[in-house]
Every structure is written in structure tokens, then in C-alpha cells.
Amino acid sequence: LARANRGILYVDEVNLLDDHLVDVLLDSAAGGWNTVEREGISIRHPAKFILVGSGNPEEGELRPQLLDRFGMHAMIRTERDPDLRVQIVDSCQKFADDPKGFRKEFLEDNQEFANQIIVARANLSKVKIPAGLTRKISVICSTLNVDGLRGDIVTNRAARAFCAFDGRTVVTEPDIKKVCTLCLRHRLRKDVLSTMDNGDKVQQVYDAIFT
């Protein structure tokens, strides 16, 4: 946590973390500090980080308190297109054979992408979201029975960030459509009787409110 301060903390199989580690992450994420106490020694250090996690939900569920700390949630499914699968396999083999050469092949594209992010960060404070759109985001969250206000806040922030990344200064409805599923899918209450994917539910409510 100390090394991740002011950086990114990536946790693989985050849904399989022991409870005491989850408690440490929650405390650090909430206060920005981590306290280590061992045999009479107490050390307190800053621990402000961006939390990134991955895991298979079929192997175990995340505690609701930790799940809520993730601003966005992306559902990754296995690629079904045979051509893309072959391309992925070939890329993996190229990387295994020559990691430096593989990275160099994409260096220019990655640098362009990085520069776009830097410019977007610099211009983020200039991006405005109309009051009417902010209200519609809250209507979506209310309709979906999203607990708390974190869903509203994250969706507004994500829409502004996407707008800045696209080089604009005023958030539009398509910006919200791009991010709302990512921001709200994991915040919906589980309904064991429902067969609809949570992402589809979010899009359904978005379409009803914005059309």
C-alpha cells in the first residue's frame, strides 16, 4: 500500500481476498492512510491509490462494501470470433518470442493515446455538464434503486472525463450513454428471479429516460 501511494494498486482475483485484507483496503480507500500495528510497533503511512481489480465472479462474490469502492465495472467475455481469437494467440506468441520488439511495435500508438489522456486531464476542469443531464443521471440511479449517491457522482465524473478525452468541453447525452453501464452495473441489487443482465437493465432505463 505504501508503494501504491499516489499510484495504481492492481489486485488479481480481488473477489478471493481474505476478509482482513479487504478491511485494510476499505480503511485505506476511505481515509487515505494505512496503519500497521505489530508487537508494540505502530506505523502510519499515506495510502491514496486508484484501485483496479480483476476476478471471476463465478469463483466468489465481492463484499458489497468493497464492490461499491470500484467506480467502474467492465464485464469481459471470451471472444467468439475465430479470426480475433487467432489474432490474440498470434500476439501472445509474438510477445513471448520478443517482448521488447512487441512493445516497440505499438509504442507510437500507445504514446499517442497517453498524450491524449494528458491533454484530457489538463482540460478536465473546463468540462461542464448541463444541469438537466445531471438530473437525468440521478433519475436513472433512483429508478434502478442504486443505494447511496456514489453511482450518481461516479457517472457524472466519468461522463466529464470521457468528454474531455474526446476533446470537448460540454457533456452530451452520448457521453452519458457510453459510461452509465460501466458505472452502475455492479451497483444494482441482485434479483435471483431476473434473467436480464444488469448491464441491459441500465441501458433499458437509460433509453426510457433519455428518449
N, C-alpha and C positions, 0 to 999 in steps of 0.2 A: 504493500500500500504506500509506503514511503517513496519507493522508486516510481510509482504511478502518479505521484502528486503532480498536478498541472499537466497531466498527460492522459493516456488511454489505458484502462485496465480491461484486458480481454480474459474472459473465463470460459473455457470449453466445458461442455456438459454441466452448465450452470444449474440445471434442474436437479443434479445429483449431489450438490454441495451439502456437507453436514450442517446441521442447524446452527451450531456455534459459529461457523464461518459466515453463514447468512446473517446472523446477528451482527457480526463485525462489519460486514458490508453495509447493512442498513444504518448502523450508527454512524459510520464514516460518511455515507452518502448524505445523511441528514444534517450532520454538523460540520463536515469538512475536516474533522480531526479524528485520529485514532489513538487510543490509549492502550499500551501494553503493560500488563502487570504480571510479574513473575517473581516469586520468592522474595518479596520485600522490595523489588525494584519496580519503579513506575516511570514509564517513558511516554510522552505525549508528542505526537508529530502531526503536521498538516497532511491531509489526505483528500484533496479535491481532485476528482478524476471523472472522465467520461466512461461509463460502464458499458461494455459490449460483451454480450454473451451468446453462446450457441448451445443447442441441445436438441435431443429428440423427445418431444412431449409424450410419446408412447412409452418411454422408459421411466417417466416420473413427472409429476406436476411441480411447477414453481410455487413457492409460498406466495399468497396474494400480496403480502407487503413488499416482497422483492419484485414481483411482476409489475407492480404499479410504478416502481422506480425506473423501469425501462420506458423511455419516451416513445420509442417506435418499435414495431414488431413486424418482421418480414417472414412470410411463410415460404420456405424453399422446398420445392418439389423436384423429384427426379425428372430429368429431361427425357421426353419421349421421342423426339425427332432423331432418327438414326444418323442423319448427316451431322447434327450438332454433337451427338454422342461420340462419333468418330473424331470430330474436331477436338473435343475435350481430351480424349485419350491421346491423340497425337500431341497436343500441347503439354500434357503431363510427361510424355516421353521426352519431348524436347527439353523440358526443364530438368528432368533427371539426367540427361546426357550433357547438357551445357547450361547450368543455371545463370551464369554471367551473360552469356550470349542471348539467352531467352529474355532476360531483363532488358538488355540493350535494345532488343527488337521493339519493345514497347515504351522505351524511355521517352521518346518525343511525345507520344500521345499522353502518357502519364504526366509529363511536365506541363503540357497544355491544360490538362484537367486541374492540376494543382494550382496553376496560375489563375484559372477561372474561380477556384474556391477562395484564393487570397483576395481577389478583387471583390467577390461577393461579400466576404467578411468585412471589408473596408466600407462597403456601401450599405450594409445591413441597417444601420441606424437611420438611413434615409427612406427606408421602405415603410409605407403606410398601408394599413388595412382599413377599408371603409367600415364605418360603424354597423351598417346593415349586414355586412358579411360576418362580422364578429358575432352579431346577434344570431344569425343563421347557424353558425358553428355551435353556439350554446343550445339552440333548439335541437340540433342533431343529437348532442350529448344528452339532453334531457329526454328526448324521445327514446333513446337507446337505454335509458336508466343507468348511465355511467355514474358510478359513485365518485363523490368529490369533484374538484374543479381542475385536477391535473390534466384531464382529457381536453378540456377547453383551452387551457394555457398552452399545452404542447402543440395542439393543432394550429393555433394562431401563430406560434413561433415557427413551426415547420412551414406553414404557408408563406410567411415572410422570408424565410431562408431560401425556399425554392424560387420565389420571385426575384430575390437578389442574385441567385445563381444564374437565373435566366437573363439578367441584365436590365431588369425593370425596377420601378420604384413604387408601383401601386399594385396591391394584390388583387387578383381576379378570381372568379368562380373556378376556372380550370385549375388554378393553383391549389385551391382547397380540395378539389376532387383528387388531385394527384397524391395528397398526403393524408387525407382523413382516414382511409382504411388502415394505413400503417400506424397511425396514432391511436386508433380506437379499437381495433380488432381484439386486442388482448384485454381490454377493459370491460368487455361485456360479461354479464353474469351467465354462467353455464346453464343451459336448458337441456336436460337429458332427453327430453321428448322431441326436441327440434332436430331436423335433419339438414337444416340450412347452415352453410359455413358462415362464421362470424363476419368474415370479410364481405360476403354477399349481403348480409344484413345491413352493414354500414352503407354499402353502395345503394341499397334499396331505399334506405331512409334519406340519403343524400339526394337521390333522384326525386323523391317525393317533395322535399323541401326547396330544392333549387329549380324545379321546373313548374 
